[in-house]
């Protein structure tokens, strides 16, 4: 008899009811044994929101109900913004930054030094550097980095476009078409990032163009005892004169 029952907090239940109860416990929130408890449109919204990175079922439910309870204008604005992003935003034909106008505002700005190009991996890296207000030249976004283990080679990135841009003659106009005299490599300090930088440096030097990279080392306010070997190595090799 003891084999046919399960002890549970608050009482006993039969073994035949156990699997059913456990199956019910595993059902997603908002569903019943016969199907979704939410209206179909709400359940579909939750499912679509749940496909976004970092959004789980519960977060998707909270977002869905926030949209449901908000004024209709919020939902329309959100839907319109998503539609505009998919229909209007594209990569700049010169630097491959995200833009809704081609060329992008940076490449079409005649006041910038387009002979100085800062190469980054992703548009978000460009934005971070642009917000400093220090770099007054152009950019080039690779849209990734070399990764042989993942089968990502130069042709899978915008490296051929960068090399063509560097080799292009000066036509005297805006849009990043000025003769490139220096390329700054602003890639992430990772194994793949350093490998990409080494490949680019070799290719760019063969075109007779100066190559540099962003400085590395100890950040302001940091303490030596907490820095790892790679950071300390970069700090020593990239040392600067005291002015």
N, C-alpha and C positions, 0 to 999 in steps of 0.2 A: 504493500500500500504506500509505503514511504517513497517508492520509486516513481509513483504516479502523480506526485504533487511537488510543488516548489514552494519553499519558504521565501516570502518576500516581505519587505517592511509593511506593516499594517495588516498582515493577514496571509492566508494561503490561497493558492489558485491551482487549478488542475494542470497537468502537463500538456493536455491537448489545447489549452488556451494560451500556453506560453508562446509558441511560435507565432500565432496570430497577433498577440500583443506586441511581440518584438518587431514584427513586420510593420505594424501600425506606428511604432515608435520611430522607425526609419523613414517613414513617408515625409516628404518635404513639407515645410510649413505652408499652410494655405491650401492643402489638398485633403481629400477624403478618400475612402476606399473606392468610391465610384467615379472620382475625377476631381478637377480643380474646384476648390470652394469659392475662389474669386471668379468674377465674370471673366469671360475668355479674353477680352481686351486688356484687362488689368493683369491677368496671368501672363499674357504675351509680353506686356511691357516689363514685368518683373524678370522674365526670362531673358529679354534682350539686354536689360541693364546689367543682369548678372554675367553677361558675356564680356563686360568691360574689365580690363585688368585691375586687380585689387578690389573688386566688388563681389562680395559673396551674396548668398541668398537673402540674408537679413538686411544687409545694406541696400540691396536692390529693392526690397519691400519698402524700406523707409523712403527711398527716393521716389518710388512709384506713388506712394500715398502722399508725399509732399506735393508732387505734381498734380495728383488727383484733387487735393484739397485747395490748391492755389487757384488764383484767378485764371481764367482761360487765356489771358494775355501772356502769362508766363510760359505756358505750354506752347503757344504759338511762336513766341520769340525763341524758345529753345529749339523747336522743330525747324524754324527758319534759319537759325545759326548753323545747325548741323547740315542743312541742305546747302547753304552758301559755302561752307567749308569744303564739301565734296564737289561742288560744281565750279567754284571760282578759284580756289587755292591750287597752285601748281608750283613747280620748281622753276626758278629763274633760269633762262637759257644761258646765262653767263656764269653765275656763281652757284646755281642750284639751291639757293636759299628758298624757303617757302615764301610765296608772294601771290598777290591777286592782280599784279600788273607786271608785264614783261617788257623790258628788264625791271628788276626790283628797284626800290628807291635808293639803295646803296650803290648799285651799279650805274644808275642813271644820274647820280649826283656829281656834277662837274667839279665841285670843290674838293672832292676826295682825291688822294694820290693813288691812282689805279695801277701805278707801276710797283706798288708794294702790296703783295697779296698774302693774307693770313689764311692758312689751310686748317680746317677743322673737320671733325668727323660728322657731326649732326647739326641741324639748324639750332637746336637748343644751346649748343656750344657757342655758336655765332652770337646768339642773343646775349648770353652771359658776358662775352667779351665786348660786345658793342655797348652794353650798359655801363661799362667803365668809362667810356668817353675818351679813352687814351688812343686807341688805334684809329687813325684817320685815313687808312688806305682801303683796299678792297678785300674781299673774302672769297674763299672757294670751299664749298661743302662737299666732302667725299661721299656722304650718305652711307657711311660705314667704315670698316677697316679690313685690311687683309687678314684672312684666317684660313690657311691651307687645310686645317683639320675639318673645317666646315665647308670646304669647297668654294670659298670666296676669294677670287683672284682680281687682278687689276681691271679686267673687262667688266666685272660685276659692280664696280664703283665708278665714280666720275673721274678717275685718274687719266684716261685718254683725253678727256675734255680739258683737263687742267694742262696737260702737256701741249695740246694744240693751242690753248690760250697763251701759254708762255712763248711758244714759237711764233705766234702771230706778229706781223709787222705793225708798227705804230701807224694808225690811220688818223690820229689827231682828233678823234672824237670821244664822246663820253661812252658810258656803258661798259667800262672795264676793258676796253680794247687797246688801251695804251700799252706800249712795250713794257713787259714785266722785267724789272731789274733785280728784285729780291723777293724770295718766297720765305715766309715765316711758317714753320711747322708747329701748329698748336694742337697736336694730337694728345689723347689721354696717355698718361705714363703707365701703360700696361704692356704686357708681353706683345699683344697684337698691335697696340699703338706704336710701340718702339719699332717693331718689325716693319710696319707700314712707313714710318718715318725714314728708316734706313733705305727702303726701296725708293721712296720719293726723292730722297737726297741724291742718290746715285743717278736717277733719271734726269733730275733737274740740273745737276752740275754738268751733265753731258751736253746740255743746251747752252752752257756758258752763263748761267744765271746764279747769283749768290743765294745760298741757302742758310737759314738760321732756324733756331727753335726757341720756344718760350723758355725763360729761365726757370730752373727748378732749385729746390733746396729748402731751407728752413723758413716757415711762415713767420710773420711778425707775431711776437708774443709767445712763441714756442720755446720749449726747453730741450737742450741737447740730450738729456738723459732719456727722454721719451721718443726720440727720433730713431727710426730703424736704419739699417745699414745703407739701403738704397737712397734714402733721403740725404743722409750725411755724405755719401759719395757724390751725389749731384751738387750738394752745397759746396764741397771742396773744389770739384772740377769747374764749377760755374762761378767761382769767386770773382769779385769785382774790386777795382781800385777804390780807395777812400778818397772822396772828393771834398 
